[in-house]
C-alpha cells in the first residue's frame, strides 16, 4: 500500500444510485456503527459499488477491532491499576487495527488528505505560492 493511491471515481454502471446499502448482519456492533457513519458519505460521493464494499467491510472491522481492544485495555488492570498481560496483548492488537483502519480509510478517501483537505483555506493548492511569491 505504499506510494500514490489512485483517485476513486465512479465507473459507468458501477455505483448503485438507489439507497445506501445497510451493513451486513454478521458485522460486530462497533463495525455496524462505523458503517452507519461512513457508508452514507461514500454513497453520496457515488463510491459505493460491489468492488468497494469489501474494502468498507474491512475498514469497519478494523475500527471495531480498535474499539473492542480499547474496552479490554480499560478493563484489564491488576489490583494496583497496572495493565495485565491481556491489556498488553490488546494494546498490540489495537495499534495493528489502527494502522489497518488508517490505510483502508485512505483507500476509501475518508482521510482529510484524500478528500483534498491539504488545500489552503483561501482555496489555493500548496504549490500555488511558488508560482506567485518566488517567481514574481
CNS distance restraints for C-alpha pairs under 8 A (distance, minus, plus):
assign (resid   1 and name CA) (resid   5 and name CA) 7.87 0.50 0.50
assign (resid   1 and name CA) (resid 103 and name CA) 7.61 0.50 0.50
assign (resid   5 and name CA) (resid 106 and name CA) 7.93 0.50 0.50
assign (resid   5 and name CA) (resid 107 and name CA) 6.92 0.50 0.50
assign (resid   8 and name CA) (resid  47 and name CA) 7.15 0.50 0.50
assign (resid   8 and name CA) (resid 108 and name CA) 7.65 0.50 0.50
assign (resid   8 and name CA) (resid 109 and name CA) 7.45 0.50 0.50
assign (resid   9 and name CA) (resid  46 and name CA) 7.87 0.50 0.50
assign (resid   9 and name CA) (resid  47 and name CA) 6.75 0.50 0.50
assign (resid  10 and name CA) (resid  14 and name CA) 6.53 0.50 0.50
assign (resid  10 and name CA) (resid  15 and name CA) 6.38 0.50 0.50
assign (resid  10 and name CA) (resid  46 and name CA) 6.11 0.50 0.50
assign (resid  10 and name CA) (resid  47 and name CA) 6.07 0.50 0.50
assign (resid  11 and name CA) (resid  15 and name CA) 7.00 0.50 0.50
assign (resid  14 and name CA) (resid  49 and name CA) 5.61 0.50 0.50
assign (resid  14 and name CA) (resid  50 and name CA) 7.46 0.50 0.50
assign (resid  15 and name CA) (resid  46 and name CA) 5.84 0.50 0.50
assign (resid  15 and name CA) (resid  47 and name CA) 6.34 0.50 0.50
assign (resid  15 and name CA) (resid  48 and name CA) 5.75 0.50 0.50
assign (resid  15 and name CA) (resid  49 and name CA) 4.63 0.50 0.50
assign (resid  15 and name CA) (resid  50 and name CA) 7.86 0.50 0.50
assign (resid  16 and name CA) (resid  46 and name CA) 7.62 0.50 0.50
assign (resid  16 and name CA) (resid  48 and name CA) 7.05 0.50 0.50
assign (resid  16 and name CA) (resid  49 and name CA) 6.35 0.50 0.50
assign (resid  17 and name CA) (resid  43 and name CA) 7.93 0.50 0.50
assign (resid  17 and name CA) (resid  46 and name CA) 7.27 0.50 0.50
assign (resid  20 and name CA) (resid  39 and name CA) 6.93 0.50 0.50
assign (resid  20 and name CA) (resid  40 and name CA) 6.05 0.50 0.50
assign (resid  20 and name CA) (resid  43 and name CA) 5.84 0.50 0.50
assign (resid  21 and name CA) (resid  39 and name CA) 7.55 0.50 0.50
assign (resid  22 and name CA) (resid  35 and name CA) 7.88 0.50 0.50
assign (resid  22 and name CA) (resid  36 and name CA) 7.58 0.50 0.50
assign (resid  23 and name CA) (resid  27 and name CA) 7.25 0.50 0.50
assign (resid  23 and name CA) (resid  32 and name CA) 5.95 0.50 0.50
assign (resid  23 and name CA) (resid  35 and name CA) 6.12 0.50 0.50
assign (resid  23 and name CA) (resid  36 and name CA) 7.33 0.50 0.50
assign (resid  24 and name CA) (resid  32 and name CA) 7.89 0.50 0.50
assign (resid  27 and name CA) (resid  31 and name CA) 5.87 0.50 0.50
assign (resid  27 and name CA) (resid  32 and name CA) 6.02 0.50 0.50
assign (resid  27 and name CA) (resid  61 and name CA) 7.32 0.50 0.50
assign (resid  28 and name CA) (resid  32 and name CA) 6.26 0.50 0.50
assign (resid  28 and name CA) (resid  61 and name CA) 7.67 0.50 0.50
assign (resid  28 and name CA) (resid  64 and name CA) 7.17 0.50 0.50
assign (resid  29 and name CA) (resid  33 and name CA) 6.29 0.50 0.50
assign (resid  29 and name CA) (resid  64 and name CA) 7.81 0.50 0.50
assign (resid  30 and name CA) (resid  34 and name CA) 6.40 0.50 0.50
assign (resid  30 and name CA) (resid  60 and name CA) 7.91 0.50 0.50
assign (resid  30 and name CA) (resid  63 and name CA) 7.51 0.50 0.50
assign (resid  30 and name CA) (resid  64 and name CA) 4.88 0.50 0.50
assign (resid  30 and name CA) (resid  67 and name CA) 7.11 0.50 0.50
assign (resid  30 and name CA) (resid  68 and name CA) 7.78 0.50 0.50
assign (resid  31 and name CA) (resid  35 and name CA) 6.13 0.50 0.50
assign (resid  31 and name CA) (resid  60 and name CA) 4.63 0.50 0.50
assign (resid  31 and name CA) (resid  61 and name CA) 5.40 0.50 0.50
assign (resid  31 and name CA) (resid  62 and name CA) 7.97 0.50 0.50
assign (resid  31 and name CA) (resid  63 and name CA) 6.55 0.50 0.50
assign (resid  31 and name CA) (resid  64 and name CA) 4.83 0.50 0.50
assign (resid  32 and name CA) (resid  36 and name CA) 6.21 0.50 0.50
assign (resid  32 and name CA) (resid  60 and name CA) 7.24 0.50 0.50
assign (resid  33 and name CA) (resid  37 and name CA) 6.34 0.50 0.50
assign (resid  34 and name CA) (resid  38 and name CA) 6.09 0.50 0.50
assign (resid  34 and name CA) (resid  60 and name CA) 5.79 0.50 0.50
assign (resid  34 and name CA) (resid  63 and name CA) 7.31 0.50 0.50
assign (resid  34 and name CA) (resid  64 and name CA) 7.85 0.50 0.50
assign (resid  35 and name CA) (resid  39 and name CA) 5.37 0.50 0.50
assign (resid  35 and name CA) (resid  56 and name CA) 7.67 0.50 0.50
assign (resid  35 and name CA) (resid  57 and name CA) 7.84 0.50 0.50
assign (resid  35 and name CA) (resid  60 and name CA) 6.14 0.50 0.50
assign (resid  36 and name CA) (resid  40 and name CA) 6.95 0.50 0.50
assign (resid  37 and name CA) (resid  41 and name CA) 7.63 0.50 0.50
assign (resid  38 and name CA) (resid  42 and name CA) 6.48 0.50 0.50
assign (resid  39 and name CA) (resid  43 and name CA) 5.94 0.50 0.50
assign (resid  39 and name CA) (resid  48 and name CA) 7.65 0.50 0.50
assign (resid  39 and name CA) (resid  56 and name CA) 7.88 0.50 0.50
assign (resid  40 and name CA) (resid  44 and name CA) 5.96 0.50 0.50
assign (resid  41 and name CA) (resid  45 and name CA) 6.39 0.50 0.50
assign (resid  42 and name CA) (resid  46 and name CA) 6.28 0.50 0.50
assign (resid  42 and name CA) (resid  47 and name CA) 5.26 0.50 0.50
assign (resid  42 and name CA) (resid  48 and name CA) 5.84 0.50 0.50
assign (resid  42 and name CA) (resid 108 and name CA) 7.95 0.50 0.50
assign (resid  43 and name CA) (resid  47 and name CA) 5.79 0.50 0.50
assign (resid  43 and name CA) (resid  48 and name CA) 5.25 0.50 0.50
assign (resid  47 and name CA) (resid  52 and name CA) 7.31 0.50 0.50
assign (resid  48 and name CA) (resid  52 and name CA) 5.83 0.50 0.50
assign (resid  48 and name CA) (resid  53 and name CA) 6.45 0.50 0.50
assign (resid  49 and name CA) (resid  53 and name CA) 6.25 0.50 0.50
assign (resid  50 and name CA) (resid  54 and name CA) 7.58 0.50 0.50
assign (resid  51 and name CA) (resid  55 and name CA) 7.65 0.50 0.50
assign (resid  52 and name CA) (resid  56 and name CA) 6.21 0.50 0.50
assign (resid  52 and name CA) (resid 108 and name CA) 7.75 0.50 0.50
assign (resid  53 and name CA) (resid  57 and name CA) 6.13 0.50 0.50
assign (resid  54 and name CA) (resid  58 and name CA) 6.17 0.50 0.50
assign (resid  55 and name CA) (resid  59 and name CA) 6.10 0.50 0.50
assign (resid  55 and name CA) (resid 104 and name CA) 6.83 0.50 0.50
assign (resid  55 and name CA) (resid 108 and name CA) 7.52 0.50 0.50
assign (resid  56 and name CA) (resid  60 and name CA) 6.15 0.50 0.50
assign (resid  56 and name CA) (resid 104 and name CA) 7.79 0.50 0.50
assign (resid  56 and name CA) (resid 108 and name CA) 7.41 0.50 0.50
assign (resid  57 and name CA) (resid  61 and name CA) 6.19 0.50 0.50
assign (resid  58 and name CA) (resid  62 and name CA) 6.16 0.50 0.50
assign (resid  58 and name CA) (resid 104 and name CA) 7.52 0.50 0.50
assign (resid  59 and name CA) (resid  63 and name CA) 6.30 0.50 0.50
assign (resid  59 and name CA) (resid 100 and name CA) 7.42 0.50 0.50
assign (resid  59 and name CA) (resid 101 and name CA) 5.36 0.50 0.50
assign (resid  59 and name CA) (resid 104 and name CA) 5.49 0.50 0.50
assign (resid  59 and name CA) (resid 105 and name CA) 6.63 0.50 0.50
assign (resid  60 and name CA) (resid  64 and name CA) 6.09 0.50 0.50
assign (resid  60 and name CA) (resid 101 and name CA) 7.73 0.50 0.50
assign (resid  61 and name CA) (resid  65 and name CA) 6.09 0.50 0.50
assign (resid  62 and name CA) (resid  66 and name CA) 6.40 0.50 0.50
assign (resid  62 and name CA) (resid  97 and name CA) 4.96 0.50 0.50
assign (resid  62 and name CA) (resid  98 and name CA) 6.94 0.50 0.50
assign (resid  62 and name CA) (resid 100 and name CA) 6.20 0.50 0.50
assign (resid  62 and name CA) (resid 101 and name CA) 5.16 0.50 0.50
assign (resid  63 and name CA) (resid  67 and name CA) 6.36 0.50 0.50
assign (resid  63 and name CA) (resid  97 and name CA) 6.66 0.50 0.50
assign (resid  63 and name CA) (resid  98 and name CA) 7.01 0.50 0.50
assign (resid  63 and name CA) (resid 101 and name CA) 5.87 0.50 0.50
assign (resid  64 and name CA) (resid  68 and name CA) 6.01 0.50 0.50
assign (resid  65 and name CA) (resid  69 and name CA) 6.07 0.50 0.50
assign (resid  65 and name CA) (resid  93 and name CA) 7.57 0.50 0.50
assign (resid  65 and name CA) (resid  94 and name CA) 6.53 0.50 0.50
assign (resid  65 and name CA) (resid  97 and name CA) 5.83 0.50 0.50
assign (resid  66 and name CA) (resid  70 and name CA) 6.13 0.50 0.50
assign (resid  66 and name CA) (resid  93 and name CA) 7.45 0.50 0.50
assign (resid  66 and name CA) (resid  94 and name CA) 4.59 0.50 0.50
assign (resid  66 and name CA) (resid  95 and name CA) 7.30 0.50 0.50
assign (resid  66 and name CA) (resid  97 and name CA) 5.37 0.50 0.50
assign (resid  66 and name CA) (resid  98 and name CA) 6.15 0.50 0.50
assign (resid  67 and name CA) (resid  71 and name CA) 6.43 0.50 0.50
assign (resid  67 and name CA) (resid  94 and name CA) 7.67 0.50 0.50
assign (resid  68 and name CA) (resid  72 and name CA) 6.51 0.50 0.50
assign (resid  69 and name CA) (resid  73 and name CA) 6.14 0.50 0.50
assign (resid  69 and name CA) (resid  90 and name CA) 5.11 0.50 0.50
assign (resid  69 and name CA) (resid  91 and name CA) 6.82 0.50 0.50
assign (resid  69 and name CA) (resid  93 and name CA) 6.90 0.50 0.50
assign (resid  69 and name CA) (resid  94 and name CA) 5.48 0.50 0.50
assign (resid  70 and name CA) (resid  74 and name CA) 6.26 0.50 0.50
assign (resid  70 and name CA) (resid  90 and name CA) 7.42 0.50 0.50
assign (resid  70 and name CA) (resid  91 and name CA) 7.57 0.50 0.50
assign (resid  70 and name CA) (resid  94 and name CA) 6.87 0.50 0.50
assign (resid  71 and name CA) (resid  75 and name CA) 6.30 0.50 0.50
assign (resid  72 and name CA) (resid  76 and name CA) 5.91 0.50 0.50
assign (resid  72 and name CA) (resid  86 and name CA) 7.69 0.50 0.50
assign (resid  72 and name CA) (resid  87 and name CA) 6.32 0.50 0.50
assign (resid  72 and name CA) (resid  90 and name CA) 6.49 0.50 0.50
assign (resid  73 and name CA) (resid  77 and name CA) 7.74 0.50 0.50
assign (resid  73 and name CA) (resid  83 and name CA) 7.36 0.50 0.50
assign (resid  73 and name CA) (resid  86 and name CA) 7.71 0.50 0.50
assign (resid  73 and name CA) (resid  87 and name CA) 4.63 0.50 0.50
assign (resid  73 and name CA) (resid  88 and name CA) 7.63 0.50 0.50
assign (resid  73 and name CA) (resid  90 and name CA) 6.22 0.50 0.50
assign (resid  73 and name CA) (resid  91 and name CA) 6.76 0.50 0.50
assign (resid  74 and name CA) (resid  87 and name CA) 7.91 0.50 0.50
assign (resid  76 and name CA) (resid  83 and name CA) 6.09 0.50 0.50
assign (resid  76 and name CA) (resid  84 and name CA) 5.84 0.50 0.50
assign (resid  76 and name CA) (resid  86 and name CA) 6.56 0.50 0.50
assign (resid  76 and name CA) (resid  87 and name CA) 5.48 0.50 0.50
assign (resid  77 and name CA) (resid  81 and name CA) 5.03 0.50 0.50
assign (resid  77 and name CA) (resid  82 and name CA) 5.26 0.50 0.50
assign (resid  77 and name CA) (resid  83 and name CA) 4.58 0.50 0.50
assign (resid  77 and name CA) (resid  84 and name CA) 5.51 0.50 0.50
assign (resid  77 and name CA) (resid  87 and name CA) 7.43 0.50 0.50
assign (resid  78 and name CA) (resid  82 and name CA) 5.48 0.50 0.50
assign (resid  78 and name CA) (resid  83 and name CA) 6.39 0.50 0.50
assign (resid  78 and name CA) (resid  84 and name CA) 6.17 0.50 0.50
assign (resid  83 and name CA) (resid  87 and name CA) 5.49 0.50 0.50
assign (resid  83 and name CA) (resid  88 and name CA) 6.73 0.50 0.50
assign (resid  84 and name CA) (resid  88 and name CA) 6.42 0.50 0.50
assign (resid  85 and name CA) (resid  89 and name CA) 6.22 0.50 0.50
assign (resid  86 and name CA) (resid  90 and name CA) 6.06 0.50 0.50
assign (resid  87 and name CA) (resid  91 and name CA) 6.03 0.50 0.50
assign (resid  88 and name CA) (resid  92 and name CA) 6.52 0.50 0.50
assign (resid  89 and name CA) (resid  93 and name CA) 6.33 0.50 0.50
assign (resid  90 and name CA) (resid  94 and name CA) 5.90 0.50 0.50
assign (resid  91 and name CA) (resid  95 and name CA) 6.26 0.50 0.50
assign (resid  92 and name CA) (resid  96 and name CA) 6.28 0.50 0.50
assign (resid  93 and name CA) (resid  97 and name CA) 6.11 0.50 0.50
assign (resid  94 and name CA) (resid  98 and name CA) 6.12 0.50 0.50
assign (resid  95 and name CA) (resid  99 and name CA) 6.22 0.50 0.50
assign (resid  96 and name CA) (resid 100 and name CA) 6.33 0.50 0.50
assign (resid  97 and name CA) (resid 101 and name CA) 5.95 0.50 0.50
assign (resid  98 and name CA) (resid 102 and name CA) 6.09 0.50 0.50
assign (resid  99 and name CA) (resid 103 and name CA) 6.31 0.50 0.50
assign (resid 100 and name CA) (resid 104 and name CA) 6.04 0.50 0.50
assign (resid 101 and name CA) (resid 105 and name CA) 5.85 0.50 0.50
assign (resid 102 and name CA) (resid 106 and name CA) 6.26 0.50 0.50
assign (resid 102 and name CA) (resid 111 and name CA) 7.99 0.50 0.50
assign (resid 103 and name CA) (resid 107 and name CA) 6.41 0.50 0.50
assign (resid 104 and name CA) (resid 108 and name CA) 6.28 0.50 0.50
assign (resid 105 and name CA) (resid 109 and name CA) 6.12 0.50 0.50
assign (resid 105 and name CA) (resid 110 and name CA) 4.98 0.50 0.50
assign (resid 105 and name CA) (resid 111 and name CA) 6.11 0.50 0.50
assign (resid 106 and name CA) (resid 110 and name CA) 5.80 0.50 0.50
assign (resid 106 and name CA) (resid 111 and name CA) 5.57 0.50 0.50
assign (resid 106 and name CA) (resid 114 and name CA) 6.32 0.50 0.50
assign (resid 109 and name CA) (resid 114 and name CA) 4.98 0.50 0.50
assign (resid 109 and name CA) (resid 115 and name CA) 5.94 0.50 0.50
assign (resid 110 and name CA) (resid 114 and name CA) 6.61 0.50 0.50
assign (resid 110 and name CA) (resid 115 and name CA) 6.68 0.50 0.50
assign (resid 111 and name CA) (resid 115 and name CA) 6.25 0.50 0.50
assign (resid 112 and name CA) (resid 116 and name CA) 6.36 0.50 0.50
assign (resid 112 and name CA) (resid 117 and name CA) 4.82 0.50 0.50
assign (resid 112 and name CA) (resid 118 and name CA) 7.21 0.50 0.50
assign (resid 113 and name CA) (resid 117 and name CA) 5.11 0.50 0.50
assign (resid 113 and name CA) (resid 118 and name CA) 5.49 0.50 0.50
assign (resid 118 and name CA) (resid 125 and name CA) 7.49 0.50 0.50
assign (resid 118 and name CA) (resid 126 and name CA) 7.39 0.50 0.50
assign (resid 119 and name CA) (resid 123 and name CA) 6.30 0.50 0.50
assign (resid 119 and name CA) (resid 124 and name CA) 6.04 0.50 0.50
assign (resid 119 and name CA) (resid 125 and name CA) 4.75 0.50 0.50
assign (resid 119 and name CA) (resid 126 and name CA) 6.04 0.50 0.50
assign (resid 120 and name CA) (resid 124 and name CA) 5.49 0.50 0.50
assign (resid 120 and name CA) (resid 125 and name CA) 6.13 0.50 0.50
assign (resid 120 and name CA) (resid 126 and name CA) 6.57 0.50 0.50
assign (resid 124 and name CA) (resid 128 and name CA) 6.12 0.50 0.50
assign (resid 127 and name CA) (resid 131 and name CA) 7.36 0.50 0.50
assign (resid 128 and name CA) (resid 132 and name CA) 6.77 0.50 0.50
assign (resid 129 and name CA) (resid 133 and name CA) 5.59 0.50 0.50
assign (resid 129 and name CA) (resid 134 and name CA) 7.54 0.50 0.50
assign (resid 130 and name CA) (resid 134 and name CA) 5.49 0.50 0.50
assign (resid 130 and name CA) (resid 135 and name CA) 6.83 0.50 0.50
assign (resid 131 and name CA) (resid 135 and name CA) 5.77 0.50 0.50
assign (resid 131 and name CA) (resid 136 and name CA) 7.65 0.50 0.50
assign (resid 132 and name CA) (resid 136 and name CA) 5.84 0.50 0.50
